[in-house]
Amino acid sequence: MAIDLQDTTTSFSENALSAADRAFKLLITGPSPLSVEGHSIGHGVPQRPIDLGELKTLLLTPHATDELKDAVWAHLVRRSRCDGPAWVIGCVGVAMPGLKNLAARTTQGCPTHVAEDIVSEMVTYFVAQLRRIDLDRPNILPRLLLWAKKGALRVRARECSSVEICADVPEPVALDGEPFMVLAEAVRCRVISSDEAKLINATRLEGQALRAYAGRLGVPADRLYKRRRAAEARLARAIEEGQVSVSCDGPASNLAC
């Protein structure tokens, strides 16, 4: 899909949030949807298995108390920490109404390629905080969304407020090495090239501005946006099909493990 740098209409048809939404819908359909046991939640919820789609709807009703919401979110976050990537996607899916609202507000007036980066960072911050959020304090979801907002505004400020390409590329930040292993395996499997892995690593994992990265390479930024989008699409398909492992037990892992 071509990127129009003059387009100021935000589209959520192809971005990290819509990808998570599609994955969530797959998890809650079929004969064995991702579910919680009502007795594990308490606070008056039905005492039976409740799939996460129904749980999301229940939390949006006027009768859902703050205590119920915190009980649900404490349970979901604990599952995301202990039971694997499906529960991370489950958390994003249950939070989808809030995330979509946040995405609409933080990307308003941005070009499409900037909006995509904003949404990607928003989801990344939300997922990262699942590991760190204090479950003993109230308002778990609002605090998760606050962190997601910080990530979104960080990218918006970086990409939208500067007209000129930065002269200096930021120094790489320290990484735990796990996300890079996914990229390394994808290169080994010839899903993406080494240059594409470097591009994703620099602009997604290290936080370098894509425009600054493009300026250092002496290539148009819109060309790198297209290249990164195509590479990430291939990587996502390879992960979904099991060609590239993101499990904790495999040769590569990701932040959800």
N, C-alpha and C positions, 0 to 999 in steps of 0.2 A: 504494500500500500504506500503510495507516494506521500511525502510530507510536504505540505504547503506551509512555508515559514510565515506567510502572511495571514494564515487562518487563525482567527481568534475565537472560533467556536469550539468549546470543550466537548469532546466526544468520549464516552465511556465504552465504546464498542470493542476496543482492543487495548486493554491495559491490565495492570496487575490485579485491580479490583474485580473486573469482569471475569478474569481467569479464575480467581478464587471463588467467585460466585458460581461459576459453572462447575467447579470441582465440588463445592458444597452441595449443589443440587444432586450430583451423582452419589454423594455419600448418604443422602437422606431418601433416595428412591430405591425401589427394588424390594426383595423379600427380607433383607436384613439391614435396614437403615441404621445409621449411627444413632444410638439412643442412650439415655440415662435412665436409671431406675428411680422412680418417684420417691421411694422411701429414703434414698440417699440425699434428697433435697429437703423434704419436709415442707413446712410452711403452707400446707393445704393443697399441694399439687397432687394430681391423681397418683395413687399408689400402684403404679404399673410402669412398664417401659414407655418412655416418652421420646420419640425421635426428635432430633434437634430442630427440624422444621417446625414441628408443633411447639417445641419449647420456645423458639424465637417468637412465634405468634402469641404465646401465653405471656411473654415478658412485655409485649406491646399493649396489652389490655390495660384499661384504667384500674383494674383491680390488683394489678401487680404491685406489691409494696416494695419499698426500698430494701427491706430485710430479705424478701424473696429474691430480688435481683442479685443482691450480694451473695446469698447462699448458692444460687445457680452459678454465678461467675466464679466463686471460689472453687466449686466442684469442677467446672469446665477447665479452669486454668490448671488445677492439679492434674487432671487427665492429660492435658497438653504436655505437661512436664514428664509424666510417667509412661504414657501409652502411645506415643509416637505421632508422626506427622498428620495422620487423619484428624486427630483432635486439635491440632493447630489450625487446620483448615476449618474444623468445626467452630472454633472460637471466632475466626474471621467471619464465617457465615452467619453466626448468631448476632454478631456485632454489625452486620452489613447495613442495616438502616442508618445507624449512626455514622458509619464510615462513608456511605454514599452522600449523606448530607454534608459531612465535612469536606469531602472531595469537591462537591459542587461549589462550596463557599471558597475554598482555598485556590481553586483553579479558575475562578471567574475572570474572564478577560484575557486569559493566557493563550498563547499559540498552542496548537495541538501537541507538538513535541515537548513543550515545557510542561503541559498538563500531565502528560504521561509520566514524566520524571517525578512530578509532585506526587501523583498517586502511588507510584512505585515506592517512593521513600516513606510515604504515609503508612503503607502496608508493612514495610520493613520495620519501622519504628514500633508499630503495634505488636507485631510478632516478637520482636526482640524483648519487649516489656513483659511478655507472658512469662519469661524466665525470672524476671526481677520484681514484679509487682508485689507489694506487701498485701497478703490476703487477710491479715488481721485488722486492717483499716477499712472503713466503710467506703462506699462509692467506687467499687473496683472498676466497673466499665467506664464511668466518666474519667477516671484517672488514666486508664489505657488510651482513651480517645484524646486526652490532653497530650499524651506523649506522641500519638499519631499526628496531632495538629502541629506539634513542634517540628516533627520531621518534614511535614508538608511545607510549613512556612520557611524552613531552612532552605529548601530547594527553591521555593518561589523567590525568596530574597536573592539567592545566588544567581538564578537564571534571568529573572525579570528586571532586576534593578540596575544591572550593568549593561551598558550599550557596547562598550569596547571589550574585546577579548582580553582576559587578564594576561599580563606579561609573564607572571610567575605561576607555575603549576604548583599546587599545594604539596607539601611533603606527604608521602604515604603514611597512613596511620597504622598502628599495630593491629595485626589480625591474628586470630587463633589458628589460622591455617585450614580449617575445615571447609569453608566455602570454596577456597582455591582448589582443594582436592577434587571437587565436583568439576570445575573447569578443566583441571588437568586430565581427568578421566575422559571428559568429552573430547578433548584434543586427541588423546590416545585412540579413542574410538572413531576419530575423524568425523565427529558430529559438527564441530566448529574448528576453525583454524587457530593456530597459535596467536596470530594477530588479533583475531576476534576475542580470544580468551584474555589477551592483554587489555583490550578495549573494555570488556565487561569488568575485569578486575579493577582497572583504574577508575572507571566512572561509576561503578555500582558499589564495589567493596571498599575502595580507598577513599571514595567521596570526592574525587577530582571533578571539577566542572568539565563537561564534555566540550564546551567551546574552547576552554583553555587547552585541553588535550589535543583538540583539532588544530589549534593555533601552533602548538609545538611541532606537530607533524606536518604542518603546512598544507592541510587539506580542508575543504569546506565542511563546516559543522553539520550541515544537513546531510551530507554524504555519510558521515559517521553515525548519525541518528538512524538512517536507513539500514546501514550495515549492522548496527547493534540490534535493531529490532528483528532483522532477519535471523541473526545468530541466536538470539534469545528464543525465538519461535522454534527453531530447530532443536535447541537444548531442551525446551519444555516438552516437545513431542518425544524426544529421546528418553527423558525421565519418565514420562507417562507410560511409554512402551517398555520400560525396564532396560533399555539399552545402556543407560547411564544410571548408576546406583546412587541413591541419596539416603540409603538406610544406614543406621549406626553400625550394622554388622557387616556392611559391604566395604569395598575398597575406597568409597568416598562417602562423605556425609555432608549434611547441611545444617543450617541454624535451627531447624525444627527438631533435630535429634536431641 
